[in-house]
Amino acid sequence: MTRSLRAPLLLLALTLALASAGCGTEKAGTADDGGKPDASADPTAPTTAPAADRAGLEARARYTQSAIELIRVTDVPGFAVAPQSVGVLGDDGFHSVYVTPQGGTRIELAVERGTLTASTCPGTPVDGTREPVACEKDGSAWYRTSGQLHEYARPEAGHVVRLTARRDTVDRDTLRRAAAAARPANDAELDALLPKNLPTAPVERGDLPPVGDGAPNNSVPEGASG
């Protein structure tokens, strides 16, 4: 090979070698991210849902008028809580209904302040019925029957947790397991149970006088505010 060809070929080989080395050391990432790796490109990267705000949960519980410490959940295979059944019971208790997918079988969960003893159990109605009540102690709970209904009632510190169902649709063993699984709702469960869209201000009535305790002003057009 002549000297006139050797110099250009050596220059070309050197250029290609430098280009190849540059490709091997280039940082991963897009052209506009400064060479930083894109974590969102990894579909297996773990994602964490934001934790429910405790103050917000307490406000939502107050809106339902249920004391947050009385809100309970349970686990019953084949049953799920019906969202429309969630609400207050009595002054500040809690009530919900667990149903099967077809909705024909139900277990009611109720929590109210008070207690249940051997002397008061027979005189305490099962789900408001007037049928005579039979009581049987079963561990820390009372197994109670009345007419077509039966329930497990578990006295706790200052309140009673009840799981009630029809005797012809839910057997005693299922009811016992539901009562044993009943527990205070954690923040994630409270978030799922409690209403999310709370009114920001009370609804104003346009038919009330602006001052005093006078009767409603029926001349105010419908839909007008006070």
Order of alpha helices (4+ residues) and beta strands (2+ residues): alpha-alpha-beta-beta-beta-beta-beta-beta-beta-beta-alpha-beta-alpha
